[in-house]
Amino acid sequence: MSSCGFDFGTSNTTLGHIIDHAPVLVPLEADHGTIPSAIFFERNGGALIGRRAIDAYVEGLPGRLMRSLKSVLGTSLIDETTQVGRERRKFSDVIAYYLGAVKRRAEQAAGQEFRNVVHGRPVHFVDNAPDADKAAETSLRAIARGIGFDDVTFQFEPIAAALEHERQISREEIALIADIGGGTSDFSIVRLSPQRHRLADRADDILASDGVRIGGTDFDRRVSLGKVMPLLGYGSAMNRAGLNAPTSYFHDLATWSNINRMYERGVAQDIRHVRKEARQPELFDRLLRVLDEQRGHTLAMDVETSKIALSDTPRSGFSLDWIEQGLSVDLAREDLVQHTSELADGIAARIGRCLAQASLEAADIDAVFLTGGSVQLAHVRRAIVACVPDARVVEGDTFGAVGKGLTIEAARRYGAVEVG
C-alpha cells in the first residue's frame, strides 16, 4: 500500500507516486501521464474514459459523452441526475465512476495499491461562496473514500505546483505560482529554497493564495457565444418587435458541463416553438440539427481546438458542413482577444489581491512560475507577466506540475520516502 497525489482537473487528470525519491506520473493511457477528464457511456451499458471516450464520441458511436466533470463540484448539479442510457445517474456517481476507473488503472500500471491520497483543489471551487466551497471539498472527499482511499487530504493546486518548481531552484526566492487550468485560475506567493524543500511544515512559507473560477472552458464558452452560436440563432430577432430569441439554450450548448442538458426531454420541442416565432427560422433548423445528432460536444471540441491553435498561428477555424453545406467558422487571434479579454483581465486582477495579502510589491517577486493549459493563450500570459514585469518567467510542466507537487506532498504527509 502507498500514497499518491491525485490531480482531478477540469480538462485533464493525473495520478503520481514516488519512484527513486522523485515524483513520477503513472501512465494512465498508453504512455501518457495525463488522461482527459472525460467519460463516454455507451448505449449498451459500458463506459469508456479519457481519449477512448472522446474517440468513441467523434466516431459517432451511440452513447453520451461527459466532460468538465469537476465543474459541478460546489453546485446544485452534484446531487442532480442526468440521463445515461436507460437510467438516470447522479453527477456524483458519474465522477466516482471516472475517478475509480483512473485509480484502478493507476494501480494496475504501478503494480501497487494506493490507499492514501492528497487531492488537488483550487483555492476556490466557487467564488465568494464559502459554504459552497466547503461543500465541494466535502463531496470530493466522500467520493475519494467511496472509491477506496482510506485517508484523504487536500492541497491547493498552486502550492503543489510550487513544490515541484522548488526542486529546480538553487537559491532562495519568492515566487508567484500561476496555475491557469480548465476550470479555475489559482495563484500563490511562496517563499522557496533548496533548504526549505526538505521541511515537512511549510505553512510559514505560504505568503498568499487566491483564485477565481475562470479557466479554459470559460474562454471556450465566450468564443462559442461570439462566433458559433449566432450561426444557430443566438441573438437573432423574433417576429414580435423588440424581442430576441431566448438565450439559455445557447449558454448551455456553449458550456462544457451543461451540454447534455440540451438533450433532455422537451428541449427540442421548446426550440421548435421558438423557431415558429423567429424571423430567421433557418438558424433554428441548424440548432435542431445539432440536437438531433447530439453533437454539442463536437462544437465545443472544435472551438477548443481552434482556440489552442491560435497559440501557433494567427488564424484558425473549422467546417460545419455536417450542419449545413458551406457553413464554417473563421477564428482569428483578434477574435479570441475581443471575446475573452475581460476574462484575462479578471485572472490578472487576482495577482494584485495576492500581493496585497502578502504585503508585497510587484518588485518583490523573483520568479513567476506558469503552469496549466490556459497559460498557452498569449493574451492571458501577457496579462499575468505584466503584473510582475521584473520577475523571471519560468515555464512549468503544463499538465504535470500540479500532479507531481501533490505527489511530493503525499510522500511528506504519509511518511513514504524522502523526496529529492
C-alpha positions, 0 to 999 in steps of 0.5 A: 500500500502507498500514497499518491497525489491525485490531480482531478482537473477540469480538462485533464487528470493525473495520478503520481507516486514516488519512484527513486525519491522523485515524483513520477506520473503513472501512465494512465493511457498508453504512455501518457501521464495525463488522461482527459477528464472525460467519460463516454457511456455507451448505449449498451451499458459500458463506459469508456474514459479519457481519449477512448471516450472522446474517440468513441464520441467523434466516431459517432458511436451511440452513447453520451459523452461527459466532460468538465466533470469537476465543474459541478463540484460546489453546485446544485448539479452534484446531487442532480441526475442526468440521463445515461442510457436507460437510467438516470445517474447522479453527477456524483456517481458519474465522477466516482465512476471516472475517478475509480476507473483512473485509480484502478488503472493507476494501480494496475500500471504501478503494480501497487495499491494506493490507499492514501491520497492528497487531492488537488483543489483550487483555492476556490471551487466557487467564488465568494461562496464559502459554504459552497466551497466547503461543500465541494471539498466535502463531496470530493472527499466522500467520493475519494473514500467511496472509491477506496482511499482510506485517508484523504487530504487536500492541497491547493493546486498552486502550492503543489505546483510550487513544490515541484518548481522548488526542486529546480531552484538553487537559491532562495526566492519568492515566487508567484505560482500561476496555475491557469487550468480548465476550470479555475485560475489559482495563484500563490506567493511562496517563499522557496529554497533548496533548504526549505524543500526538505521541511515537512511544515511549510505553512510559514512559507505560504505568503498568499493564495487566491483564485477565481473560477475562470479557466479554459472552458470559460474562454471556450464558452465566450468564443462559442457565444461570439462566433458559433452560436449566432450561426444557430440563432443566438441573438437573432430577432423574433417576429414580435418587435423588440424581442430576441430569441431566448438565450439559455439554450445557447449558454448551455450548448456553449458550456462544457458541463451543461451540454447534455442538458440540451438533450433532455426531454422537451428541449427540442420541442421548446426550440421548435416553438421558438423557431415558429416565432423567429424571423430567421427560422433557418438558424433554428433548423441548424440548432435542431440539427445539432440536437438531433445528432447530439453533437454539442460536444463536437462544437465545443471540441472544435472551438477548443481546438481552434482556440489552442491553435491560435497559440501557433498561428494567427488564424484558425477555424473549422467546417460545419458542413455536417450542419449545413453545406458551406457553413464554417467558422473563421477564428482569428487571434483578434477574435479570441482577444475581443471575446475573452479579454475581460476574462484575462483581465479578471485572472490578472486582477487576482495577482494584485489581491495576492500581493496585497495579502502578502504585503508585497510589491510587484518588485518583490517577486523573483520568479513567476512560475506558469503552469496549466493549459490556459497559460498557452493563450498569449493574451492571458500570459501577457496579462499575468507577466505584466503584473510582475514585469521584473520577475523571471518567467519560468515555464512549468510542466503544463499538465504535470506540475500540479500532479507531481507537487501533490505527489511530493506532498503525499510522500511528506504527509504519509511518511513514504520516502524522502523526496529529492 
